[in-house]
Amino acid sequence: RLEAEINSGCWCPVRTSLDLALKTKQYPGLHFAKAHKVFWHQVLQTLGGRFVNISRDTIVKEEAERVKMEEWVALLQDNNNQTVMKHEGIENGALAIATVPAELEQSTVDGVHAEVEAMSKEVQGKLKGGEEASVVLSSLSEVFFDKFSLELAPLSAKDQPALQLVHNTQAQHSGSPLSLSFLYMATARQLGYPLRALNCTARMKEPVDFLMRHDAAGSPPVFVDLSERGAVKTAEQCMAALPAGSTEAALNPVPHVQLYSRMMHKLADGFARAGDEENVLMWLQQIRILQ
């Protein structure tokens, strides 16, 4: 096997001195886990020739990946922003998650934005202007669930967890309350009625699918239940649906980043049930990076 990998270019056997091979791989201020990378580049630089180009190209590639990862984390964390109207569009965060397995075609990204824009315009066409938030969100629910079907049954192990990613949800026009939430919340924000998921919905252990709230100065919060096709509810109705012993803190809104985290945990769990170890590790790594 080693010979085959050498022939394929994965490994390159070289003649070297014991001094270089046994050189102490300790670098002040550098975590020991990264020391092997520094040593690897030092060896290539010492070899010279085409190996210098390999080292240089690898550094350029890793730097590009680092910059992309920083941009990804900055978008999802939204600089810990607590102000709803200043949140990044939630569909952008969902699309960022969708790029983890592979880059998306621009037409796919445009399709998600176009869907949100089209639903927003359709809702506006049903309104006269000046309606209360509950009326606007009820109209949105009517339009939204005329286009999207709600899948309440949990995915089986054989189902593809990636179907929950926002572009796949948009393409198939169906999904779980969690996967549909990104498109619904994006449309609500376009209409000027931004929503946030609740503490009881974003938590990892036994979440309540799927409650959101809209807050406006001088008015009581308006709640939307996606698991009931976007039914508009009061705080009392939401509390009645929560497990026994729940407190009003369960209805507190949370930043979008907690919703992103829940989605990635669900993806990791779905791939685990499907026996796909590679994708489980990939999503667990993304969760660690986000944290």
C-alpha positions, -999 to +999 in steps of 0.1 A: +000+000+000+028+024+009+045+018-025+012+025-043+008+058-023+044+067-032+037+061-069+006+082-067+025+111-053+010+110-018+044+104-003+079+114-014+109+094+000+140+116+005+175+110+017+183+131+048+207+134+076+200+122+111+204+157+124+174+169+103+153+138+110+159+140+148+157+177+150+138+189+181+103+199+170+097+225+197+088+261+188+083+287+215+048+301+216+034+275+192+010+248+202+026+213+200-002+202+176+010+227+150+047+220+154+047+192+129+034+216+102+062+240+108+087+211+106+071+198+074+076+231+057+112+234+070+120+200+054+106+210+021+124+244+021+156+225+029+151+201+000+147+230-024+136+228-060+100+217-066+096+210-029+098+247-022+069+252-046+049+225-028+055+243+005+045+277-009+014+264-026+003+247+006+008+278+026-013+298+001-041+272+001-042+270+039-043+308+043-072+310+019-090+283+039-083+301+071-097+334+058-128+316+045-133+299+079-130+332+097-156+347+074-179+317+080-176+320+117-181+358+117-213+354+096-228+327+118-219+344+151-230+378+138-206+394+162-229+382+191-254+407+179-285+408+201-304+435+180-328+416+157-330+441+129-292+443+127-289+405+125-274+392+092-302+377+071-308+343+085-309+328+051-273+339+046-263+320+077-282+289+065-265+291+031-231+294+049-238+261+067-249+246+033-214+254+019-196+232+044-200+199+024-193+217-009-195+251-026-229+260-039-236+271-075-245+308-077-278+298-093-286+277-062-279+306-039-299+330-061-328+305-060-330+307-022-330+345-023-355+346-051-379+323-032-378+346-001-383+377-023-412+361-042-430+351-010-425+385+005-440+402-025-470+378-025-477+385+012-475+423+005-500+419-023-525+405+002-521+434+027-536+469+026-509+484+049-510+492+086-520+457+097-509+444+131-480+420+133-503+391+140-522+397+108-490+401+087-475+369+101-508+350+096-508+361+059-472+349+057-481+315+071-509+311+046-486+319+016-457+300+030-475+267+036-493+270+003-458+265-012-441+243+014-452+211+030-445+203+066-427+170+074-433+163+111-421+127+111-384+123+121-359+113+095-351+076+094-315+065+093-317+058+056-329+093+048-302+118+038-297+144+066-284+168+040-320+173+028-324+196+058-299+221+043-317+253+033-311+250-005-324+214-005-354+224+015-361+252-009-356+229-039-380+202-027-405+226-011-408+205+021-390+200+053-391+197+091-401+228+112-364+234+118-353+233+082-383+254+071-376+280+098-347+296+080-369+304+049-399+315+070-378+338+092-360+353+062-393+362+046-407+377+078-376+399+080-381+410+044-416+421+054-402+441+084-413+417+111-381+399+122-384+367+142-361+349+166-363+313+178-371+307+214-350+293+241-371+262+243-368+257+205-330+263+201-319+240+229-303+207+221-320+185+246-357+178+239-364+210+219-399+222+213-405+225+176-409+251+165-417+284+182-406+319+172-414+354+184-417+389+171-411+418+194-421+454+188-419+484+211-450+490+230-467+458+220-468+423+235-447+397+216-464+377+189-455+340+187-456+317+156-457+279+158-442+264+126-452+229+137-488+240+134-484+255+099-474+289+112-503+294+137-500+327+155-502+323+193-501+342+225-476+336+253-502+318+273-509+294+245-472+287+240-467+280+277-496+256+277-478+236+250-445+233+269-435+204+291-446+205+327-423+226+349-413+250+321-408+286+331-414+318+312-376+318+304-384+291+279-401+318+258-371+341+257-356+348+223-321+336+214-295+348+188-295+331+154-262+314+162-280+291+187-303+280+159-274+274+136-257+253+163-289+232+167-291+226+129-255+213+128-260+191+158-291+176+141-270+170+109-243+153+130-269+132+147-286+123+114-254+111+098-245+091+130-278+073+127-270+067+090-236+052+100-217+079+080-187+085+102-170+109+078-198+134+078-204+130+115-168+141+121-171+169+096-201+185+114-187+179+148-156+199+137-178+227+124-197+228+158-164+231+176-152+259+153-185+278+158-182+274+196 
